């Protein structure tokens, strides 16, 4: 946004606020046209600021993703590396369940397929990889587990439980069952 006119910055900020509300209500499939109508701008204006749905969703979730990344770095100082990893994954899952659409953002493009550095998926992947690497080094989790494996599990749980009456409870149960399988003593 650097170098934009003040009205363009205001449009961006306003469109983003409207998009956050629409995504919270409708999920990742929120209509870009509805976002434009609610923001009082044309769909071309929305697309000028956010050329793809993924770009819009990345912007919607950027602040929370940044907080999750900061949390991962804080947890890196914990003595129990497995507990730190599990705690962070649980926080990621809880937010993914509560904030409709984040799981969709994380599932748009696998990390190994050239995810752009400024995307939510890349940031989450990099933050989680540090925690996972530490847990593997401590032999607290299986050495063959990748951050992609863990993100697939979290995203899968979030997407699979989003239509339950109580998605948080169902997601938590599925998460606990999954976590039991990542221990170093599991084969």
N, C-alpha and C positions, 0 to 999 in steps of 0.2 A: 504494500500500500504506500510505501515511500514514494514521494514525488507526485502523488495524485492530488487533484484539486480537492478543496474542502468538501464540496458537494458530493464528489465521488466517494470520499471517505465516510461521509454521513450515510450515503446510500448503502455502502458495504456494511457498516455497523448495524444499520436498521434491518437490512435483508438478513444478516446473520442472526439477529435477535428473533426475527419472525421465523426463520428456519429452525432455530433451536426449539421454539414452541411447537411448530408443526411436526418436527421429528419426534419430540417427546410424546406427542399425541398419536401420530400415525406410523411411527417407525421409519426405517430407512427408505421406504417406498413413498414417503410424503411427496405429493405432487409439486414439481417445480413451478407449474403454472399457478397452483393455489398459493404457494409462497409468494410469487410475484404479485398476485391479486391482493393478498393480505398486507404486503409491504407497500402497496400503492404504486408499484412500478411495472414496467413491461417485462415480459419474460426474457427479452433480449438483454435487459439490464442485469437480470439475475445471471444469465449465462455469460455476460461479459466479466462479471466478478468471479463466477464459479462455472468454468467451462464444462465441467462434468459433475454428475451426481456425487462421485467419489470426492472431488475437490470440495464440494459443499459440505459433505459429511465430515471430512477431515477437519474443516474449519469449525464445524459445530462442536466437535469433540476435543479440539486441540487443548483447551485449558485443563480439562479433566485428565487427558492423556499425559500432559506435562506433569500434573500432580502425581499420577501413578508412577511415572518415571522417577520423579524426585523421591517418592516413597521407596522404590526399589533401591536407589542409591543409599538411602538411610538404612534400610534393612541389611545392606551388605556388611554393616558393622556388627551385626548380631553374632553371638557365639555359635548358635545352632543354625547352621546354614540351611538344613532341610526345613526347619520350622520357618525360617525367613522366606524361603522360596514358596512354601505352601501358604503362608500368610499373604504374600503378595498376589499369588494366583487367586486366592479366595477374594481379595479386594477387587481384583480385575473382574472376576466373575460377578461379584455383587453389583458392581457398577454396570456391567454389561446387561444384567438382568433388569436393573432399575432404569437405565437410560436406553430406551429402545433405540435400536439402530447401530450401537457401537459394535455389536457382534457382526453385523453385516459389513461394517467398515473393515474390521479385522479379517474378514473372510474374502474380501474382494480380490486380493492378490497374494499368493503365497510369497513368503519372504525370499525364497531362493530364486524367484522369477523376476528379479530386478525391481523390487519395490523401491520407489523413490525415497531418498533419505529423509525428506520432510513429511512423509506420510505418517499417519497414526500407527499403522502396522509396523513400519520400520522402527519407530521410536519405542513402541511396546516390545518388539522383538529384541532390540538392543538392550533395553533395561532388564528384561527377563533373562537374557543370555548371561549377563553378569552374575545374577543370583544362581542360575542353574550351573554355571561353570564352577562357582565356589562350592556348591553342594556336591558336584561330581568330584572335584578335587578332594573334598573331605570324605569321600566314599559314602555319602549320606543318601545318594540316589544312584540309580543304575547309570552306568557310563554310556549306555547306548541311547539314552533319551536326548532329544534335541528340543530346542525352544519351540520349533515348529510343532513337534508332537504335543507339547503342553498347550500351545495356543489353539491347536485344533480341538483338543479336549475341552478347553474353556469355552471356545466359540460354539462348539457342538452342543454343550450343555445349555448354554444361554439360548441358542436358537430352538433347541428341542423342548425347552420348558416355558417359552414365552407365552404360550396360550393356555397354560394351566391356570386354575383359579388362584392358586398361591404359587406363582413361579419361583419365588425366592426359596421357599421351603423345599420344593422339588429339586431345584438347582443345587441347593446345599447338600441334599442327600446324594445326588449323583456325583457331586464333587468329592464328598467323603469316600465314596466307593472307588472313585478314580484315584484319589491320593493314596489309598491303601496299596495300589498297584505300582507306585513309582519308587518304592523303597529299594535300597541296595540289595536286600536279601530276597527280593522277588525275582523270579525268572520267567 
